[in-house]
Amino acid sequence: MTKGHASTGKPIPASPKSEDHIIVLGTTPAHERQFMDRLLSYCRRNPAFPIGLALLCFLVTFAGFGRLLWPVELAQPLSATPYLPPNAQNPFGTDTQGRDVLAVTIAGTWLTMRTGIIAAALGTVLGSALGFASGYFGGWVDNVVNWIVDVLLTVPAILILVVIAASIQGQLSSLSMAFIISLLAWRRPTRQVRSQVLVMRNMGYVDTARLSGMSGFEIIVRELVPNLLPYLVAVFVLAVSASILAAVGLQAMGLGPQNEPTLGMTVYWMMYYSAFLQGLWWWIVPPVFVIILLFVGFYMLSSGLDEFANPRLRQDIR
């Protein structure tokens, strides 16, 4: 039954629900084609983005499907005959401890990427929260956060991580390493987000939200975070790369999980057993090649995200 106007009695047509309107707009073929055209145009302008994304997708596929197609249990010592070159049974050969190098590479890629993603996610979330609070509220909050970040940035991160990792050496795992690295992974995201918020807090839409009665927390969540989301994606990608670098560096020094075949620990065992002097090239090439692909992929992906993260450079992707 339709409702009538109070004075004329004429029926008022029911307005369409905004939710339904949004769903229809988001699923029309025209909008899908428009989005794909913009995406292809963006990839043509920034070729580093699809290349980096393709490299990382390849590594994720290699680590994910590799665990299903090849027994990663062979990554444990004495799983095969030591010193075997590549053969039909062990395509990448075996190392001095009798571990299948293919299984080690698959498991190590998975563990290393998981460590970097967890550490970067924790660091980016904490750093973003501190950066938003410091940049928007200012005052003593900004002074305290800025002072802590300045002090920690003057101390080499590797020095602090070495001390922490060495103190709990016997209890380390790849997950605990992720938490250790995240203890310092929030510093640069805090400063990067703060610098952006200092500019955004004086924008017109923020002043309008403030005059409408929204609290500072609401303005951050509903106005600043959505507008800064592309930048946060770029910050996260850089944080993952830095976290993987820290994890591989610590593990290559022997400060890692001794019983887990991460890429960094594989490099450590190579040096420990003098794989270079023994000419065990099949043990050296696969994990080193994967490490190179990881860093090249993240570097190119972060380079390709410059336009997406910078509103002044952004053109077609919205």
C-alpha positions in Angstrom: 0.0 0.0 0.0 1.5 3.3 -1.1 1.6 6.3 1.2 -0.1 9.6 0.1 1.0 13.1 0.6 -0.5 14.7 3.8 -2.2 17.6 1.9 -2.9 16.3 -1.6 -3.4 12.6 -1.0 -1.3 11.8 -4.1 0.8 8.7 -3.9 4.5 9.2 -3.4 6.5 6.8 -5.5 8.9 4.6 -3.5 12.5 5.5 -4.0 14.9 2.7 -4.9 17.1 1.5 -2.2 20.6 2.8 -2.3 22.1 -0.6 -1.7 20.3 -2.1 -4.7 21.4 0.9 -6.8 25.0 0.4 -5.9 24.9 -3.3 -6.6 23.4 -2.8 -10.1 26.0 -0.2 -10.9 28.9 -2.4 -9.8 27.8 -5.4 -11.8 26.9 -4.0 -15.2 29.0 -5.2 -18.1 29.7 -1.6 -19.1 31.3 -0.8 -15.7 33.3 -4.0 -15.8 34.6 -3.2 -19.3 35.4 0.3 -18.2 37.4 -1.0 -15.2 39.3 -3.4 -17.3 40.2 -0.7 -19.8 41.5 1.5 -17.0 43.4 -1.4 -15.6 45.0 -2.2 -18.9 45.8 1.4 -19.5 47.5 1.6 -16.1 49.6 -1.5 -16.8 50.7 0.0 -20.1 51.8 3.2 -18.3 53.4 1.2 -15.5 54.9 -2.0 -16.9 56.7 -2.7 -13.7 53.4 -3.4 -12.0 52.3 -6.4 -14.1 55.8 -7.8 -14.2 56.3 -7.6 -10.5 52.8 -9.0 -9.9 53.5 -11.9 -12.3 56.8 -12.8 -10.5 55.1 -12.9 -7.1 52.1 -14.8 -8.5 54.6 -17.4 -9.9 56.3 -17.7 -6.5 53.0 -18.1 -4.7 51.9 -20.7 -7.2 55.2 -22.5 -6.9 55.0 -22.6 -3.1 51.3 -23.3 -2.9 50.9 -26.0 -5.5 54.4 -27.3 -4.9 53.3 -28.4 -1.4 50.5 -30.4 -3.0 52.5 -31.9 -5.8 55.8 -32.7 -4.1 56.3 -34.2 -0.6 57.8 -31.4 1.6 58.7 -34.0 4.2 61.8 -34.6 2.0 63.0 -31.2 3.3 64.0 -32.9 6.6 67.6 -34.2 7.1 68.4 -37.8 6.0 65.3 -38.0 3.8 67.5 -39.0 0.8 71.0 -39.9 0.0 73.3 -36.9 0.5 75.4 -35.2 -2.3 73.2 -36.4 -5.1 73.2 -34.2 -8.3 69.9 -33.6 -10.1 68.3 -36.9 -11.1 64.9 -38.4 -11.9 64.1 -39.0 -8.3 65.5 -35.7 -7.0 65.1 -33.1 -9.8 67.1 -30.5 -7.9 69.5 -33.0 -6.2 70.2 -33.3 -2.5 72.4 -31.4 0.0 75.0 -32.6 2.4 72.4 -33.4 5.0 70.3 -35.6 2.7 67.5 -33.1 2.1 65.8 -32.9 -1.2 66.6 -29.4 -2.6 63.3 -29.1 -4.5 61.4 -29.8 -1.2 63.6 -27.3 0.6 63.0 -24.6 -2.0 59.2 -25.1 -2.0 59.0 -25.2 1.8 61.5 -22.3 2.2 59.6 -20.1 -0.2 56.3 -20.7 1.7 57.9 -20.1 5.1 59.8 -17.0 4.0 56.9 -15.3 2.3 54.6 -16.1 5.3 57.2 -14.6 7.7 57.4 -11.4 5.6 53.7 -11.0 5.2 52.8 -11.5 8.9 55.6 -9.1 10.1 54.6 -6.5 7.5 50.9 -6.8 8.3 51.5 -6.3 12.0 54.0 -3.5 11.4 51.8 -1.7 8.9 48.7 -1.9 11.1 50.5 -0.6 14.2 52.4 2.0 12.3 49.3 3.3 10.5 47.4 3.6 13.7 50.2 5.6 15.3 50.7 7.7 12.2 47.0 8.6 11.9 46.8 9.4 15.6 50.0 11.4 15.6 49.3 13.3 12.3 45.6 14.1 13.1 45.6 14.9 16.8 49.0 16.5 17.0 50.0 18.1 20.3 51.6 15.8 22.9 50.5 12.7 21.0 52.5 13.8 18.0 55.5 14.8 20.1 55.7 11.4 21.9 55.2 9.3 18.8 57.6 11.3 16.8 60.2 11.2 19.5 60.0 7.4 19.8 60.2 6.9 16.0 63.2 9.3 15.8 65.1 7.5 18.5 64.4 4.0 17.1 65.3 5.1 13.5 68.8 6.2 14.7 69.6 2.7 16.0 70.4 0.1 13.3 67.4 -2.3 13.1 69.7 -5.3 12.4 71.5 -4.7 15.7 68.3 -4.8 17.7 67.0 -7.8 15.9 70.3 -9.7 16.3 70.2 -9.1 20.1 66.6 -10.2 20.4 67.0 -13.3 18.1 70.2 -14.4 19.9 68.6 -14.1 23.3 65.9 -16.6 22.4 67.9 -18.7 19.9 66.7 -22.1 21.1 63.0 -21.2 20.9 62.8 -19.6 17.5 60.4 -20.6 14.7 59.4 -18.9 11.5 56.3 -17.4 13.3 58.3 -16.1 16.2 60.7 -14.5 13.8 57.8 -12.7 12.2 56.8 -11.3 15.6 60.4 -10.3 16.3 60.7 -8.4 13.0 57.3 -6.7 13.5 58.7 -5.1 16.7 60.6 -2.7 14.4 58.5 -2.9 11.2 56.1 -0.2 12.3 58.7 2.7 12.4 58.7 3.7 8.8 55.0 3.2 8.2 54.4 5.5 11.2 56.4 8.3 9.7 55.1 7.8 6.1 51.4 7.8 7.2 52.0 10.7 9.6 53.4 12.9 6.8 50.4 12.2 4.6 47.9 12.8 7.4 49.5 16.2 8.2 48.5 17.4 4.8 45.1 15.7 4.6 43.8 17.0 8.0 43.5 20.5 6.5 41.5 19.4 3.5 38.0 20.8 3.0 36.2 17.5 3.4 37.9 17.0 6.8 36.8 20.5 7.9 33.3 19.7 6.7 33.2 16.4 8.7 34.6 18.2 11.7 31.9 20.9 11.5 29.2 18.2 11.1 30.0 17.0 14.6 32.1 13.9 13.8 34.7 12.9 16.4 38.4 12.6 15.6 38.2 8.8 15.6 35.2 8.9 13.2 37.0 11.3 10.8 40.1 9.1 10.8 38.1 5.9 10.1 35.5 7.3 7.7 37.4 10.0 5.9 41.1 9.7 6.1 41.6 5.9 5.9 39.5 5.4 2.7 41.3 8.2 1.0 44.7 7.0 2.0 44.0 3.3 1.3 46.0 3.2 -2.0 49.0 4.7 -0.2 48.7 2.1 2.6 48.8 -0.7 0.0 52.1 0.6 -1.3 53.4 1.0 2.2 52.5 -2.6 3.0 54.3 -3.9 -0.2 57.5 -2.1 0.9 57.1 -3.4 4.4 56.9 -7.0 3.2 60.1 -6.6 1.1 61.9 -5.1 4.1 60.6 -7.8 6.5 61.8 -10.6 4.1 65.2 -8.9 3.9 65.4 -8.8 7.7 64.4 -12.4 8.0 66.8 -13.7 5.4 69.6 -11.6 6.9 69.1 -12.9 10.4 68.7 -16.5 9.3 71.8 -16.3 7.0 73.8 -15.5 10.2 72.4 -18.6 11.9 69.9 -16.7 14.0 66.8 -18.5 12.8 64.7 -21.7 13.2 67.3 -24.5 13.0 64.6 -27.1 12.2 62.7 -25.2 9.5 64.0 -25.1 5.9 63.5 -21.3 5.3 65.4 -19.7 2.5 67.7 -17.8 4.9 68.5 -21.0 6.9 69.3 -22.7 3.6 71.8 -20.0 2.8 73.3 -20.5 6.3 73.7 -24.3 5.8 75.3 -23.6 2.4 78.0 -21.5 4.0 78.3 -23.8 7.0 79.0 -26.9 4.9 81.0 -24.9 2.3 78.7 -25.7 -0.7 80.7 -23.2 -2.8 84.0 -25.0 -2.2 82.5 -28.4 -2.8 80.9 -27.3 -6.1 77.4 -28.2 -5.0 75.8 -25.8 -7.5 72.5 -27.5 -7.5 72.1 -26.7 -3.8 73.1 -23.1 -4.3 71.2 -22.0 -7.4 67.5 -22.8 -6.6 67.1 -21.0 -3.2 69.3 -18.0 -4.3 67.3 -17.7 -7.5 64.0 -17.7 -5.5 65.4 -15.0 -3.2 66.3 -12.8 -6.2 62.9 -13.3 -7.7 61.3 -12.3 -4.4 63.2 -9.0 -4.1 62.9 -8.2 -7.8 59.1 -8.9 -7.7 58.5 -6.7 -4.7 60.7 -3.9 -6.0 58.9 -3.8 -9.4 55.5 -4.1 -7.8 56.2 -1.2 -5.4 57.6 0.8 -8.4 54.5 0.1 -10.4 52.3 1.2 -7.5 53.7 4.8 -7.5 50.9 6.2 -9.6 48.3 4.3 -7.8 49.5 5.5 -4.4 50.1 9.1 -5.4 46.9 11.1 -6.0 48.9 13.7 -8.0 50.0 11.0 -10.5 46.8 9.0 -10.5 44.9 9.1 -13.8 42.6 6.3 -14.7 42.4 4.0 -11.7 39.8 5.2 -9.3 
